[in-house]
C-alpha cells in the first residue's frame, strides 16, 4: 500500500504540472521514449484500483509501441477517457469497457482505443464535448476530454470520438510511433512494436 500511495502522490503532482502546462498554452517538445504498453497497463491499474473497481475493464495489447512523450500525461489522457466511460456505466449492470493498443492503419502510428457499451453521446452534445468546462454531469468539471485531446495534440497525435445514442462510445487516440533507429540508439535497445 505504501508503494501505491507513493506512486499515486507522484502521479497527482505530475497531473497538476500538466494542468499548469495547459494554462500556460505552451508548446511542448517531447524527446523521452515512452512505452504505450506501460501507459495502457498503468491507466487500467489506476482505474481498477480507484474509480473503476466495480466496472468490467478488459485490456488487449497487440504490441509495445514506443512514442516520444511524457508517460504521466499519457496515463492522464487514458484515465480521463476511462473515467468518462465508468461514469456513464454506473447504473448499467452489464457495463463493459474495452481498451486496446494496436498499430494504426495510418503509417507510423499507434492507436489507443477505449470502447464502452454505455448510452452513447447525444448528437446535440457531440460538438461541444471538447470545450473546456462543458459538462453534462452534476459534479463534472468539463475538463476531462479537453485535457485528453490537448495531451494527444501535444504528442503530435489526435483524438476522435465515435458515438451513437444507445449504442456506446469509442474514443480513438492516434499517436506517432518513434523512429526505431532513434529509440534504439538513445535507449540502448528498448523493444519497439
ZITA-V186658 format. One record per backbone hydrogen bond with DSSP energy under -1.0 kcal/mol. CO is the residue of the C=O (numbers start at 1). NH is the residue of the N-H. Records with the same first field share a line. If there is no record, write none. Layout:
CO=NH  NH
This chain:
1=5
2=6
3=7
4=8
5=9
6=10
7=11
8=12
9=13
10=14
11=15
12=16
13=17
14=18
15=19
16=20
17=21
18=22
19=23
20=24
21=26
32=69
34=67
35=39
36=40
37=41
38=42
39=43
40=44
41=45
42=46
43=47
44=48
45=49
46=50
47=52
50=53
52=55
56=97
58=99
60=101
64=193
65=36
66=178
67=34
70=74
71=75
72=76
73=77
74=78
75=79
76=80
77=81
78=82
79=83
80=84
81=85
82=86
83=87
84=88
85=89
89=92
92=95
96=117
97=58
98=115
99=60
100=113
101=62
102=111
106=109
108=177
109=104
110=175
111=102
112=173
113=100
114=171
115=98
119=166
122=125  126
125=128
128=131
131=134
142=133
143=147
144=148
145=149
146=150
147=151
148=152
149=153
150=154
151=155
152=157
153=156
158=174
160=172
162=170
164=167
168=164
169=116
170=162
171=114
172=160
173=112
174=158
175=110
179=183
180=184
181=185
182=186
183=187
184=188
